Amino acid sequence: MTDRPAALPFALDALSPVDGRYADKCAELRALFSEAALIRHRVRVEAEWFLFLARDLALPELRGVRPAVLAAAEALARAAAPDEAVAVKAHERAIAHDVKAVEYYVRGVLGAAGATDAELEFVHFGCTSEDINNLSYGLMLQRARSEVLLPAIGRIRDWLVARAHAEAAVPMLSRTHGQAASPTTLGKELANVSARLDRASAAFDAVEPLGKMNGAVGNWNAHLAAYPDLDWRDAGRRFVTGLGLVWNEYTVQIEPHDWIGAYCDALARVDTILIDFSRDVWGYVSLGYFRQRVVAGEVGSSTMPHKVNPIDFENGEGNLGIANALLRHFADKLPISRWQRDLTDSTVLRNLGPALAHALLAFRSIEKGLGRLESDPRRMAEDLDANWEVLGEAVQTVMRRYGVPNAYERLKALTRGQRIDGVALRAFVAELPIPASERERLAKLTPADYVGLARELARDA
């Protein structure tokens, strides 16, 4: 019994924010990882297996299957009927087994299309539940990656590359250990992140989705008992690869989930890069290097009306943390199963959707925040002009080139822990025992000019 008002929208009563507050922001993943979506993929695999036995293996007992039955199986493999999930759940309530409920549903549909009792025995033929489950999750994770996650990561990466090019020549003070350091450009710092995302997203995309279809403990025991002359190793390989997955021949009752662990680890690495980036952007907003465009009607604080908070990057960081807590657990737990199978993976796998949803929420939050950022070159120039001591590195390195003794120590005495201005630095340079042309070159150098190859690197991103 619930005390919520009858008119209260269901989303406001949801236990998880991915199905409540943020439901509209991760709808694509709900279509892939909800209970109905899992049922849909299981029904598809059951139907595809029946069709494979009838057509590809051409089992003698299925050679007389009516065209209407094959058409019904094709329809099951292609798309969900309006009442599919409801019907499967009705079976499950009666028998208390989720995959067997799918089998009974498929048998019912094919029986209604004219399949004989003998033909219906080939629904779920030789299968363990995990033959159906591992392929279903493989298809779900593969689609989530290609259709939802990689495009979302790609949009952030594209923004970084575009802004790296646009801001390639905008000089910016670096900060190492939080202290003023050798200057860079804003574009180069954005290019660094785009390069990291390129590598991490490529590693994520490269994880092969494995699948198995080999019976109760991975040996085709039942298959071989029924049809000892069939090449079941080849049949299993052809069925799994026909679904677009990669064949894993060496398994126990479950596909070992090593690839899911690698998938989760690779996505967590993407997330970690974006946590790092979100924190940096937050800091740059605080320093004034980035301004955030004001959106009419928005409120930044319940009491301080002047505030425009970097909440998109804070939300991104928070959701990435939740995603990684789950993803790291999956990577550590899922490849572990007692002997030939225990059930601890089952409930864990059902939480893949929420983990990916939190990652997607973060990607979209960061993308939204990026769309509101405007750089402030004037503010960056102010910081550069207030930190002439960062040129100490340049001066002492030129001194080293010309053999001036104690170059580092002399610049340390001039600059360490204190601010100097251009006048003081030029006075120091004027007394150096180096070629006059070098003194002249160093005297013209400013913090804004001292950016090395940052401009070129940013433009090449």
C-alpha positions as CSV (number, residue, x, y, z in Angstrom):
1,M,0.0,0.0,0.0
2,T,1.3,3.5,-0.8
3,D,0.4,6.9,0.5
4,R,1.1,8.8,-2.7
5,P,-1.8,10.8,-4.1
6,A,-3.6,9.0,-7.0
7,A,-2.7,11.9,-9.3
8,L,1.1,11.8,-8.6
9,P,3.0,11.0,-11.7
10,F,4.8,7.6,-11.4
11,A,8.2,9.3,-12.1
12,L,7.9,11.2,-8.8
13,D,7.5,7.9,-6.9
14,A,10.4,6.1,-8.6
15,L,13.0,4.6,-6.3
16,S,15.9,5.3,-8.7
17,P,16.5,8.7,-10.2
18,V,17.3,7.2,-13.5
19,D,13.6,6.1,-13.7
20,G,12.4,9.2,-11.9
21,R,14.0,12.7,-12.0
22,Y,16.3,11.8,-15.0
23,A,13.9,9.4,-16.8
24,D,13.7,11.6,-20.0
25,K,17.5,11.8,-20.2
26,C,18.3,8.1,-20.4
27,A,15.2,6.8,-22.3
28,E,17.3,5.1,-25.0
29,L,19.0,2.9,-22.3
30,R,15.6,2.0,-20.8
31,A,14.7,0.7,-24.2
32,L,17.7,-1.6,-24.0
33,F,18.0,-2.6,-20.3
34,S,14.5,-2.5,-18.8
35,E,12.8,-5.7,-17.8
36,A,10.7,-5.5,-21.0
37,A,13.9,-5.0,-23.0
38,L,15.6,-8.1,-21.4
39,I,12.5,-10.1,-22.2
40,R,12.6,-8.8,-25.8
41,H,16.2,-9.9,-26.3
42,R,15.5,-13.3,-24.7
43,V,12.5,-13.9,-26.9
44,R,14.6,-12.9,-29.9
45,V,17.3,-15.4,-29.1
46,E,14.8,-18.2,-28.4
47,A,13.1,-17.6,-31.8
48,E,16.5,-17.3,-33.6
49,W,17.6,-20.6,-32.2
50,F,14.4,-22.4,-33.3
51,L,14.9,-20.9,-36.8
52,F,18.5,-22.0,-36.8
53,L,17.6,-25.6,-35.9
54,A,14.9,-25.7,-38.6
55,R,16.8,-23.9,-41.4
56,D,20.6,-23.9,-40.9
57,L,20.8,-27.3,-39.3
58,A,17.8,-28.6,-41.1
59,L,17.0,-31.1,-38.3
60,P,14.9,-33.9,-39.8
61,E,12.1,-33.4,-37.2
62,L,11.7,-29.8,-38.3
63,R,11.7,-30.2,-42.1
64,G,7.9,-30.3,-42.1
65,V,7.4,-27.1,-40.1
66,R,4.6,-25.0,-41.7
67,P,5.5,-21.7,-43.3
68,A,3.2,-20.0,-40.9
69,V,5.2,-21.3,-37.9
70,L,8.4,-20.1,-39.4
71,A,6.8,-16.7,-40.1
72,A,5.7,-16.5,-36.5
73,A,9.2,-17.3,-35.3
74,E,10.6,-14.6,-37.7
75,A,8.1,-12.1,-36.2
76,L,9.2,-13.0,-32.7
77,A,12.8,-12.5,-33.7
78,R,12.1,-9.2,-35.4
79,A,10.0,-7.2,-32.9
80,A,8.0,-7.4,-29.8
81,A,4.2,-8.0,-29.8
82,P,2.3,-5.4,-27.8
83,D,1.6,-7.8,-24.9
84,E,4.9,-9.7,-25.1
85,A,6.4,-8.6,-21.7
86,V,3.1,-8.8,-19.9
87,A,2.5,-12.4,-21.2
88,V,6.0,-13.5,-20.2
89,K,5.6,-12.1,-16.8
90,A,2.3,-13.9,-16.4
91,H,4.1,-17.2,-17.1
92,E,6.9,-16.2,-14.6
93,R,4.4,-15.6,-11.8
94,A,3.0,-19.1,-12.3
95,I,6.4,-21.0,-12.5
96,A,8.9,-18.7,-10.8
97,H,11.5,-18.9,-13.5
98,D,12.2,-16.0,-15.8
99,V,13.8,-17.7,-18.8
100,K,11.5,-20.7,-18.7
101,A,8.7,-18.2,-18.9
102,V,10.1,-16.9,-22.1
103,E,10.3,-20.4,-23.5
104,Y,6.6,-21.0,-22.6
105,Y,5.6,-17.8,-24.3
106,V,7.5,-18.6,-27.5
107,R,6.0,-22.1,-27.5
108,G,2.5,-20.6,-27.1
109,V,3.0,-18.2,-30.1
110,L,4.4,-20.9,-32.3
111,G,1.7,-23.4,-31.2
112,A,-1.0,-20.8,-32.1
113,A,0.6,-20.5,-35.6
114,G,0.2,-24.3,-36.1
115,A,3.4,-25.9,-34.7
116,T,2.9,-29.5,-33.6
117,D,3.7,-30.7,-30.1
118,A,6.7,-32.5,-31.4
119,E,8.0,-29.4,-33.1
120,L,7.5,-27.3,-30.0
121,E,9.9,-29.5,-28.2
122,F,12.7,-27.7,-30.2
123,V,12.0,-24.4,-28.6
124,H,14.9,-24.0,-26.1
125,F,16.3,-27.3,-27.4
126,G,19.5,-28.3,-25.6
127,C,19.7,-24.9,-24.0
128,T,20.5,-23.8,-20.5
129,S,19.1,-20.5,-19.4
130,E,22.5,-19.0,-19.6
131,D,22.7,-19.8,-23.4
132,I,19.8,-17.4,-23.7
133,N,20.9,-14.9,-21.1
134,N,24.5,-14.4,-22.2
135,L,23.5,-13.7,-25.8
136,S,20.8,-11.4,-24.7
137,Y,23.1,-9.3,-22.5
138,G,25.7,-9.4,-25.3
139,L,23.3,-7.9,-27.7
140,M,22.1,-5.3,-25.2
141,L,25.6,-4.1,-24.2
142,Q,26.7,-4.1,-27.9
143,R,23.8,-1.9,-28.9
144,A,24.2,0.4,-25.9
145,R,27.8,1.0,-26.8
146,S,27.3,1.7,-30.5
147,E,23.9,3.4,-30.5
148,V,24.1,5.5,-27.3
149,L,27.4,5.7,-25.3
150,L,30.0,6.1,-28.1
151,P,27.9,8.8,-29.9
152,A,27.5,10.7,-26.6
153,I,31.3,10.5,-25.9
154,G,31.9,11.5,-29.5
155,R,30.0,14.7,-29.1
156,I,32.1,15.8,-26.2
157,R,35.2,14.9,-28.1
158,D,34.1,16.9,-31.1
159,W,33.5,19.9,-28.9
160,L,37.0,19.6,-27.5
161,V,38.6,19.4,-30.9
162,A,36.6,22.3,-32.3
163,R,37.5,24.5,-29.3
164,A,41.1,23.3,-29.3
165,H,41.4,24.7,-32.8
166,A,39.5,27.9,-32.0
167,E,41.4,28.6,-28.8
168,A,44.8,27.3,-30.0
169,A,46.6,30.6,-29.7
170,V,44.9,31.9,-26.5
171,P,47.7,31.9,-23.9
172,M,46.9,30.7,-20.4
173,L,48.9,30.3,-17.2
174,S,49.5,26.7,-16.2
175,R,49.2,25.5,-12.7
176,T,51.2,22.5,-11.4
177,H,50.6,21.6,-7.7
178,G,48.2,24.5,-7.8
179,Q,51.1,27.0,-8.3
180,A,51.8,29.2,-11.3
181,A,53.8,27.3,-13.9
182,S,55.1,27.5,-17.5
183,P,52.3,28.9,-19.7
184,T,50.3,26.9,-22.2
185,T,47.3,27.7,-24.4
186,L,43.6,27.0,-23.6
187,G,43.4,25.1,-26.9
188,K,46.3,22.9,-26.1
189,E,44.7,21.9,-22.7
190,L,41.5,21.0,-24.5
191,A,43.5,19.1,-27.1
192,N,45.0,17.0,-24.3
193,V,41.6,15.9,-23.2
194,S,40.4,15.1,-26.7
195,A,43.5,12.9,-27.3
196,R,42.8,11.0,-24.0
197,L,39.2,10.5,-24.9
198,D,40.2,9.2,-28.4
199,R,42.4,6.5,-26.9
200,A,39.9,5.6,-24.2
201,S,36.9,5.4,-26.4
202,A,38.8,3.4,-29.0
203,A,39.7,0.9,-26.2
204,F,36.1,0.8,-25.2
205,D,34.9,0.2,-28.7
206,A,37.5,-2.5,-29.2
207,V,36.2,-4.8,-26.5
208,E,34.7,-7.9,-28.3
209,P,31.2,-8.9,-27.2
210,L,31.5,-12.7,-26.6
211,G,28.7,-15.3,-26.6
212,K,28.3,-19.0,-26.1
213,M,25.6,-21.5,-27.1
214,N,26.9,-24.9,-25.8
215,G,24.6,-26.2,-23.1
216,A,24.5,-26.8,-19.4
217,V,28.2,-26.9,-18.7
218,G,29.7,-25.8,-22.0
219,N,30.3,-29.3,-23.6
220,W,27.2,-29.8,-25.8
221,N,26.3,-32.8,-23.6
222,A,22.6,-32.9,-24.4
223,H,23.1,-31.9,-28.0
224,L,25.5,-34.7,-28.7
225,A,23.2,-37.2,-26.9
226,A,20.4,-36.3,-29.2
227,Y,22.3,-35.9,-32.5
228,P,25.7,-37.6,-32.1
229,D,26.6,-37.1,-35.8
230,L,26.1,-33.3,-35.9
231,D,29.1,-30.9,-35.7
232,W,27.8,-28.9,-32.7
233,R,31.0,-26.9,-32.3
234,D,30.5,-25.4,-35.7
235,A,26.8,-25.0,-35.1
236,G,27.3,-23.0,-31.9
237,R,29.9,-20.8,-33.6
238,R,27.7,-20.1,-36.6
239,F,24.7,-19.3,-34.4
240,V,26.6,-16.9,-32.1
241,T,28.4,-15.1,-34.9
242,G,25.2,-14.9,-36.9
243,L,23.8,-12.7,-34.1
244,G,26.8,-10.4,-34.5
245,L,28.7,-11.6,-31.4
246,V,32.1,-13.2,-31.1
247,W,32.1,-17.0,-30.4
248,N,33.6,-18.1,-27.1
249,E,34.0,-21.9,-27.2
250,Y,35.5,-22.4,-23.8
251,T,32.9,-21.8,-21.1
252,V,31.2,-23.4,-18.1
253,Q,27.4,-23.0,-17.8
254,I,27.9,-19.3,-18.1
255,E,29.9,-17.3,-20.5
256,P,32.7,-16.3,-18.1
257,H,31.9,-12.5,-18.4
258,D,35.5,-11.6,-18.9
259,W,34.6,-9.4,-21.8
260,I,31.9,-7.6,-19.7
261,G,34.5,-6.9,-17.1
262,A,36.8,-5.5,-19.9
263,Y,33.8,-3.5,-21.2
264,C,33.1,-2.0,-17.8
265,D,36.7,-1.3,-17.1
266,A,37.1,0.5,-20.5
267,L,34.0,2.6,-19.9
268,A,35.2,3.4,-16.4
269,R,38.5,4.8,-17.9
270,V,36.4,7.1,-20.2
271,D,34.5,8.2,-17.1
272,T,37.7,8.9,-15.1
273,I,39.0,11.1,-17.9
274,L,35.8,13.1,-17.8
275,I,35.8,13.3,-14.0
276,D,39.3,14.9,-14.3
277,F,38.1,17.2,-17.0
278,S,35.0,18.2,-15.1
279,R,37.1,19.2,-12.1
280,D,39.5,21.2,-14.2
281,V,36.6,23.1,-15.9
282,W,35.1,23.7,-12.5
283,G,38.4,25.2,-11.5
284,Y,38.7,27.3,-14.6
285,V,35.2,28.7,-14.1
286,S,36.2,29.6,-10.5
287,L,39.3,31.4,-11.8
288,G,37.3,33.2,-14.4
289,Y,39.0,31.7,-17.4
290,F,35.6,30.4,-18.5
291,R,32.4,32.3,-18.2
292,Q,29.0,30.6,-18.3
293,R,26.3,32.0,-20.5
294,V,23.3,33.1,-18.5
295,V,20.0,31.4,-19.3
296,A,17.0,33.6,-18.8
297,G,14.8,32.5,-15.9
298,E,17.4,30.1,-14.3
299,V,18.2,30.5,-10.6
300,G,21.8,29.8,-9.4
301,S,21.2,30.0,-5.7
302,S,18.2,30.1,-3.4
303,T,19.7,33.1,-1.6
304,M,22.5,34.6,-3.7
305,P,20.9,35.9,-6.9
306,H,24.3,36.8,-8.6
307,K,25.5,33.2,-8.9
308,V,25.9,31.1,-12.1
309,N,27.1,27.8,-10.7
310,P,29.0,25.2,-12.8
311,I,26.3,22.6,-11.9
312,D,26.5,20.7,-15.1
313,F,30.1,19.7,-14.4
314,E,29.3,19.0,-10.8
315,N,26.4,16.8,-11.8
316,G,28.6,15.1,-14.4
317,E,31.3,14.4,-11.8
318,G,28.7,13.0,-9.4
319,N,27.0,10.7,-11.9
320,L,30.4,9.5,-13.2
321,G,31.3,8.5,-9.7
322,I,28.2,6.5,-9.2
323,A,28.7,4.8,-12.6
324,N,32.3,3.9,-11.9
325,A,31.4,2.5,-8.4
326,L,29.0,0.1,-10.2
327,L,31.3,-0.6,-13.2
328,R,34.3,-1.4,-11.1
329,H,32.2,-3.8,-9.1
330,F,31.0,-5.5,-12.2
331,A,34.5,-5.8,-13.6
332,D,35.7,-7.4,-10.3
333,K,32.7,-9.6,-9.6
334,L,31.3,-10.8,-12.9
335,P,34.3,-12.9,-14.0
336,I,34.1,-14.9,-10.8
337,S,31.7,-17.9,-10.5
338,R,31.9,-20.9,-8.2
339,W,32.8,-24.1,-10.1
340,Q,30.6,-24.5,-13.2
341,R,28.1,-21.8,-12.1
342,D,26.6,-19.9,-9.3
343,L,23.7,-17.4,-9.4
344,T,25.5,-14.3,-8.0
345,D,26.0,-12.8,-11.5
346,S,22.2,-12.8,-12.2
347,T,21.2,-10.0,-9.9
348,V,24.4,-8.1,-10.7
349,L,23.8,-8.2,-14.4
350,R,20.4,-6.6,-14.0
351,N,22.2,-3.5,-12.7
352,L,24.1,-2.9,-15.9
353,G,21.4,-0.5,-17.1
354,P,21.6,1.8,-14.1
355,A,25.4,2.0,-14.3
356,L,25.3,2.9,-18.0
357,A,22.5,5.3,-17.4
358,H,24.5,7.3,-14.8
359,A,27.4,7.4,-17.3
360,L,25.0,8.7,-20.0
361,L,23.5,11.3,-17.6
362,A,27.0,12.5,-17.0
363,F,28.0,12.7,-20.6
364,R,24.8,14.7,-21.4
365,S,25.3,17.0,-18.4
366,I,28.9,17.7,-19.4
367,E,27.8,18.3,-23.0
368,K,25.2,20.8,-21.8
369,G,27.7,22.6,-19.7
370,L,30.2,22.8,-22.5
371,G,27.6,24.5,-24.6
372,R,27.4,27.3,-22.1
373,L,31.1,28.0,-21.7
374,E,32.8,31.1,-23.1
375,S,36.5,31.7,-22.6
376,D,37.8,35.0,-21.2
377,P,41.1,35.8,-22.7
378,R,41.3,39.1,-20.8
379,R,41.1,37.3,-17.5
380,M,43.8,34.8,-18.6
381,A,46.0,37.7,-19.7
382,E,45.7,39.3,-16.3
383,D,47.0,36.1,-14.6
384,L,49.9,35.8,-17.1
385,D,50.9,39.5,-16.6
386,A,50.9,39.0,-12.8
387,N,53.3,36.0,-12.9
388,W,56.5,37.0,-14.8
389,E,58.4,34.6,-12.5
390,V,57.3,31.8,-14.8
391,L,59.9,33.0,-17.3
392,G,62.6,31.9,-14.9
393,E,62.5,28.5,-16.5
394,A,63.2,30.0,-20.0
395,V,66.0,32.3,-18.7
396,Q,67.9,29.7,-16.7
397,T,67.6,27.2,-19.6
398,V,69.2,29.7,-22.0
399,M,71.9,30.4,-19.4
400,R,72.6,26.6,-19.2
401,R,73.0,26.6,-23.0
402,Y,75.8,29.1,-22.8
403,G,77.5,27.6,-19.8
404,V,76.6,30.2,-17.2
405,P,77.4,28.7,-13.8
406,N,74.7,28.1,-11.3
407,A,71.9,29.1,-13.7
408,Y,69.2,27.3,-11.8
409,E,70.3,28.6,-8.4
410,R,70.5,32.2,-9.6
411,L,67.0,32.1,-11.0
412,K,65.8,30.3,-7.8
413,A,67.1,33.2,-5.7
414,L,65.4,35.7,-7.9
415,T,62.0,34.1,-8.3
416,R,61.2,31.3,-5.8
417,G,58.2,32.1,-3.6
418,Q,57.9,35.7,-4.8
419,R,56.4,37.7,-7.6
420,I,58.6,39.7,-10.0
421,D,57.6,42.0,-12.9
422,G,58.9,42.5,-16.4
423,V,61.2,45.3,-15.3
424,A,62.9,43.1,-12.7
425,L,63.3,40.2,-15.1
426,R,64.7,42.4,-17.9
427,A,67.2,44.0,-15.5
428,F,68.4,40.5,-14.5
429,V,68.7,39.5,-18.2
430,A,70.6,42.6,-19.1
431,E,73.5,41.5,-16.8
432,L,73.8,38.0,-18.1
433,P,77.1,36.8,-19.7
434,I,75.4,35.5,-22.9
435,P,75.4,36.8,-26.5
436,A,73.8,40.2,-26.9
437,S,71.3,38.8,-29.4
438,E,70.1,36.3,-26.7
439,R,69.8,39.0,-24.1
440,E,67.7,41.0,-26.6
441,R,65.5,38.0,-27.4
442,L,64.9,37.2,-23.7
443,A,64.2,40.8,-22.9
444,K,61.3,40.8,-25.4
445,L,59.8,37.6,-24.0
446,T,56.5,37.8,-22.1
447,P,54.6,35.2,-20.2
448,A,52.0,35.2,-23.0
449,D,54.6,34.4,-25.6
450,Y,56.2,31.6,-23.6
451,V,54.0,28.8,-24.8
452,G,56.4,26.5,-26.6
453,L,54.6,24.5,-29.3
454,A,51.2,24.6,-27.6
455,R,49.6,26.5,-30.6
456,E,50.8,24.0,-33.1
457,L,49.8,21.0,-31.0
458,A,46.3,22.4,-30.4
459,R,45.8,23.0,-34.2
460,D,46.8,19.5,-35.0
461,A,44.4,17.9,-32.6
